[in-house]
Amino acid sequence: MEASISTRRDGVVPVVDVSGEIDLYTSPKLKAALDELLATGQVHFLVNLLDTTYLDSTALSILTSALKHVQGAGGMLGLVFNQPQIDRIFTITGLKDVFPTFVSQAEALAGARAWEKVASKE
Amino acid sequence: MGESRFKGVGLRRRAVRTALALLAAVLVPYLVSLILVILAKLFAYQFLYLYMPGLFLVSYFGGLWPGLVSVLASTVLASYISTPHVGNVLDGLRTELLPPLIFFFSGALMALAGTHTSRYHERLREDLARSRYQKQRDTFLAEVATLRMLQPERKDFAVAVCQKLTESLGDACGLILSRQHTGVPEPAAFFSTDTAGRERLTSAFAEASLANGGPLLRRMLAAAEPMMVLRADQSIETVPEDVGAWVDWLARFQFDAALFLPLLAGEDALGILAIFVKPGHVWDDETVTVARAAADRVALALQQIRARDQQRRRERHTAFLADMMLEFATQRDLAVLLDTVAKRCAESFGEWCAISLIDPDARSARLGAIFHKDPSKITRLRSAFDTTPLPVDHPFATALFDGRRPLLLTADDPNIGDLRAQLPLANSMFGPLGVHELLAVPIYTGGEPLGILSVMSESARGWDDDEQRLASLIADRAGVAITNARLAASERRALEDAEREARRVNAAGRVISIAASSLDPGAAFDEFAEALQLLLPFDRLAVSLYGPDRNSLSVPYAKGLRLSAPRESLEGPTAGTARGWVLDNGTPFVREDTTETHEFTEDVVLASAGIRSYAVVPMSVGGKAIGTLKLGHHEPRFYSQAHVKLVQPIADQLAITISRFQLLEQAQRRIGELSETLQRALLPVDLPKTPFASLGATYRPADPEVKVGGDWYDAILLSDDHLLLSIGDVAGHGMAAAAVMGQVRHVVRAYAFEGQTPVRILTTVNRLLCSVADSLQVSLWVAAFDPFTGNLVYSGAGHPPPLALTNRGVEQLESTGPPLGVSLSAPYREAHTTLEPGSRLVAYTDGLIEATRDVLVGERRLLEAIRATQDSPADRAVDAVVEYALGGAEPDDDVALLILDVLPVDAPASATLPAAPENLGRIRRLVRTYVRRLGMPDGRAEEIVIAVGEAALNVVEHAYRGIRGNIVIRGELIGNAITVTVRDFGQWRPQVERGRGRGTSIMQRFSDGVKTFTTPGGTTVQLSWTLDRPVPAGS
């Protein structure tokens, strides 16, 4: 049950690409990546869940905790997914209202640029 | 009997003759003259000379004087006649004187001649008569002397003597003879001319002889003239009493006189000869002389008879002695010997013979043998002996044994009365049993008194020196014989004892050899018990063994040959048992009577089974007791220490056998354990559990003892839940093949765990085997099966391709390369197939199809077997397939069979995993595969996976504190719903609400129902999803 987490920094905002299954076992990788980003002071980043095949509540907790962090710093953490079951997970847990969600990479990048502009305005 | 010539020859006859002669002397001349005158008418002297012969005759017959008278008368007469006229004689003489003178003188001469002639004739006659008399006398005496030849026996001789003497010397004759060594005279014979009264006279004579014979003889011997004449008319006042008795006797029986002559031969007085005459007879000296001569001859004859009798007796004694010596030498049976000796001694020495032997315990002489012609007398003396035996310390006995010579007892002894009063035995003997005399001869052995030889007579027989010597000799020899016989008897007894001992040792040896030679004491126990029974009888035999802690007893072998088993068992603790006592004390134990005590458990239990006595003998090996051997018997006090000694070596041998058997059993157990260990090491014990597939496998080694062989099967669950299957066959069977098999199997496993593909595994193993010289040929088939997809990737080397049973039927998988270990460059390839749900893979080794010797038949049978068992689950189907395919044949080679069932989609799927984060992915995959197999569309399938994932996450995070337990995921169809249960066995810590609500709401929202059951043993969360339509079964 491999999961791979990689972080792209060559765009508008860093993107954490999550592919595979994120569960209790593999979620530390996600957490590590996010923590790393947070540690660098990034407040805006995207988590790309388009290749994620599974998420459990552990992952949700990690994401929400990261969100809290960035929000506290005035940042934004956006999620990108289009899988129905993942959509459903975020819907029924009410997290879809909490996270900015995008259905594609392009959309996500556009959204992220918008944050940056806002941020730089302040 | 007429008058004998020896009777009254003398006076009477002479007177008559003289008278006659005188008469003739006178008459004859007268007559002659008368005749002459008448005839001649003349006279002449010349004619008178014719008368001369007459004168001769007159003086011949009458003597001289009648002759002279006759001459004178005739002369006178002649002269008278011659005168011319008859006238005067004187005148005549005066006329012629000369002629008458001449006539006278002539006549006188004639008369003288006649007288002389007569006297001469008479002398002649007398001489003749004397010589005739002498001749007769000599003849008579010779006849007397030779009577002995005619009648050699004493008694007959005596009778003959009496007869002969009666004939010649008197009217009756009797003989009194004295017994040889006692000198007591007794009547021997009597004869008289009186035939009518003979008997009476004989007995009267006998009486008188007995009474008065002795004194008479003594008197005669004492007298100077050993001869006595008694006359009936003798006055008895003047004679001594005994003589007077005879005189009386004579008078009574009308005898006139008796002549008693002693019979003397040299110094011996042999008896008395008595000649009786009736009145009118007279003896002259001649008769007496003849009688004395006759008596001498009789005495001589008697002496000779006596000598001959003595000689005879000596010879008889010698012969008797020789016979007895022969008897002694040849007769080994003491009882028979003593009986013979008693019989012969009784016959020779008297009427009785008794041999008594000293009984040292009783201190008395007991009867050894006894003989008498009359058996009833034997019985009576025997009972007298038995009831009142002679005590050894009685003076009679001590005198006998101290004196070392025979003792004589007679009824006439003055002391006999005392003896009879002291000894009841003596009283019986001399009293009612009629013994008159007894000769007791001591018997010795090595100088010690052994017994007494007694000969007894019912009359006054007496025993002379010869006989006593003989009896002593016989007693000596008897002593030796008895001693020898006793020695022989004790030798025989010792020999019998030794033989009995040898038989017992043989019997013991046989028992020991049975015990020693049997490998399994249980199997040989019956035989052992029966052999032991011959040696030492028992009703019950039991072997008890101490438990390892030596506190308990088991009874592995027991046999009751006559009595049934005790109702209660004698197994159990050693405390309170005889066997425990034996263990503690290290010595055997013997119980004399179980009914007398309750000391030990055995006493009570065995008594109730009828066993009154028993012996318990320890069985030890190397000085350590391993148990006991017990013999029991229904008689009390049956077993003794001697019996224990007999049984001990047997018990020891039995101990060795049992120990050896135990060691053997242990060794076999160890071999078994070894085999099992080996088997466990070499063969998989448990088949891995995997969802969506079920495994079954069976293994039949050709050698069931060894339990492993060259064939193997293997099924390994790899880390990615793939199954690695292998099946192989090392050439050969037994331990050697198993060893190689183990190595190959483990190499395959090792490579499999490394992640190598089947073909690479084969190639590598082949290289390995080829590099080993003399390696065995190995066939191998390896496959990797993904239960989630049903993909099978396989490769084979020289192994029969497994069979797949699908909905298309039975198909054979692709063939394989050559066996391993043959060629380094052998090309092995990989093949693929997909096993759909509901299909069955059957992998086997060629032992299964070669058992029937015809591979085609075997293959056919295998196909049939697979078809026949298709509905059985894998684990049952393997055995059924093997049974069916073998069809009862015994395989020469090992048989291994492995069945992989791909479960149908509607079969439940479950997995048990440690509740660890790393297993969450596996759980998800399981569920995903399960529901996808069932035909769930992907979206719904993922929702199910998410819901179950949350449930599993809960368990992993919260079910266990500290030590992580298991989580069980099970998916099954219940009704028209898919149900997935998530089960744990922990005690949940209180729910920490920390974003936890999300999981729960995900579970709830992503499923059609969530049920949670919590017990102290764990929690089960059941999630279900209702299906729109039921899933077709078996799809």
Interface residues (C-beta under 8 A of the other chain):
Chain A: M1 E21 D23 L24 Y25 T26 Y54 L55 D56 S57 T58 L60 S61 T64 Q83 P84 Q85 R88 I89 I92 T93
Chain B: A916 P917 E918 N919 L920 G921 R922 R924 R925 G939 E942 E943 V945 I946 G949 E950 L953 V956 E957 R994 G995 R996 R998 G999 S1001 I1002 R1005 F1006
